[in-house]
Amino acid sequence: MIDLTKRLFVGIKISTALQTELDRPAPGSKHYFEGTNNKDYLQIINLGEEKYVGRYIKDGFPAAGIGDVSRNVCSIVKIITRGRRIEDRDVHIYAS
């Protein structure tokens, strides 16, 4: 049986170094991950004992669009962290 209560989250695991940068975001970028449920912005979530920054995708999201979401997450994290290098392999899909 499939558990349809889980949502898919496209994001990056928050390391200690990334957390430090998120704690001191680039000027004017804090709104990209705090205080909004806008689908174009990021959220910080906890999955178990780990923290992730990224976006939820809606049920039935087209598989062809995953690359766009991944690039969007990378782009916004780069803005927040003043250009931190994010590799494609750093972005994963999680069920939460």
Protein Blocks (a to p, Z undefined) as FASTA:
>chain_A
ZZfkbccdddddddfklmmmmmmgcehilmmmgoiabfkbccdddehjbccddddddehi
afklmmmmmmmmmmmmmmmnnopacdfklpccddZZ
